[in-house]
Amino acid sequence: MTEYKGLIAVITGANNGFGKEFVKQAAMRGMKIVAVDIESDFADLEKTAMECGAEEFSAVQADVGLYEETEKVVKYVMDKYGRIDLFINNAGIAQFGDILTMPVRDWLWHSDTNYHAHIYFMRQVIPIMIEQGTPCQILNVCSVAGLLTTRGMPAYYASKHAAVALSECMAYELEEKGVDNISISIFCPGFIQTTLDRSETRRPARYQAPDDPFYQSDAFKRSLAICKDVIETGKPIDGVGEYVFKAMENGDFYILYHPEHNPVILAQTQDVVTNGRPSLAGLKEKVMKIAQEMGIKAASGTGSVK
Ligand SMILES: NC(=O)c1ccc[n+]([C@@H]2O[C@H](COP(=O)([O-])OP(=O)(O)OC[C@H]3O[C@@H](n4cnc5c(N)ncnc54)[C@H](O)[C@@H]3O)[C@@H](O)[C@H]2O)c1
């Protein structure tokens, strides 16, 4: 998709981080924008869309982890415009922790927001785009955490792997059905400076349990501090929106942003086909070797290989 002027973009998680960058890019291309965000971040959404230069926009409040709320968004767009040309599944949350201590409600929060929302929207939006028959684009914001794993963010890794698999399967289905007017892309960056470390402020009521001692534990407080640290020391966000839109215009499916993670992806893929075992020490050794062969510096921060 390369012509956007006057067409309709729907962007979730639009009030902050990548979402805001995508609103700017869609606005620069003359699109009419439906900006979606959850209650906690809804009050500023109109102001954000205006600051991003959007000339025609609507702000819709929805929790994308609830199917009925995604239906509300799609109905709103179809009632108002009768079409959807670009849909960006961007809303997401992140939390550090351990598999054995993270409460089940936090696993559900991750899967509902980071992965189920993509299913909910794609199963409604793709039939609309097929019926429309015009060039359309879906961007699913995943993560490099959907292409590799280490320790520290198990619920996030699992949700992002599911999101990547879902988009790949969707692309296969469209190819098999001969649908050629919809282009799907996935954005898989490493850490970038956004407000992702403030995910707790967007925790919907159904996943809140302030009396659970876990949320007063040192382990939980430490996990919040690590999240803050990795986001604040991530790559600057400037230029990300433009980079992603150019890649979409180029028809790229996998949009990566941190080449320093490529040796990890390759090392783990090699382990799969050579019957290796997940081991942080073993992985580090393999990553260093591959990085040297590729002539690049491997990532060394939390969330990659320590
Ligand atoms: N920042 C990074 O380092 C990084 C790296 C890889 C992938 N990502 C992914 O990028 C996407 C955007 O995150 P970001 O980094 O811009 O963070 P962000 O926190 O700045 O933005 C996320 C947005 O999603 C919204 N949101 C959260 N839960 C929601 C819900 N249930 N319903 C509707 N909206 C909801 C938030 O209010 C916020 O506006 C996420 O999917 C995230 O997992 C981020």
The ligand as a Gaussian input file, in Angstrom:
#p B3LYP/6-31G(d) Opt

LIG

0 1
 N        8.911000       0.005000      23.638000
 C        9.516000      -1.145000      23.401000
 O       10.678000      -1.356000      23.788000
 C        8.798000      -2.215000      22.625000
 C        9.562000      -3.221000      22.043000
 C        8.919000      -4.204000      21.320000
 C        7.561000      -4.175000      21.145000
 N        6.827000      -3.196000      21.736000
 C        5.367000      -3.217000      21.542000
 O        4.947000      -1.994000      20.975000
 C        3.560000      -1.802000      21.245000
 C        3.343000      -0.370000      21.694000
 O        3.997000      -0.202000      22.928000
 P        4.860000       1.056000      23.295000
 O        6.236000       0.578000      23.518000
 O        4.585000       2.169000      22.379000
 O        4.289000       1.328000      24.767000
 P        3.352000       2.469000      25.341000
 O        3.026000       2.000000      26.717000
 O        3.991000       3.787000      25.183000
 O        2.040000       2.389000      24.446000
 C        1.118000       1.343000      24.581000
 C       -0.278000       1.904000      24.399000
 O       -1.223000       0.815000      24.501000
 C       -2.313000       1.262000      25.323000
 N       -2.967000       0.112000      25.944000
 C       -2.478000      -0.715000      26.905000
 N       -3.401000      -1.641000      27.220000
 C       -4.492000      -1.401000      26.429000
 C       -5.749000      -2.034000      26.284000
 N       -6.097000      -3.110000      27.008000
 N       -6.619000      -1.521000      25.384000
 C       -6.292000      -0.427000      24.642000
 N       -5.103000       0.207000      24.730000
 C       -4.219000      -0.282000      25.616000
 C       -1.656000       2.176000      26.355000
 O       -2.592000       3.019000      26.984000
 C       -0.649000       2.916000      25.491000
 O       -1.199000       4.067000      24.914000
 C        3.198000      -2.848000      22.298000
 O        2.515000      -3.909000      21.662000
 C        4.552000      -3.309000      22.807000
 O        4.515000      -4.616000      23.317000
 C        7.420000      -2.205000      22.460000

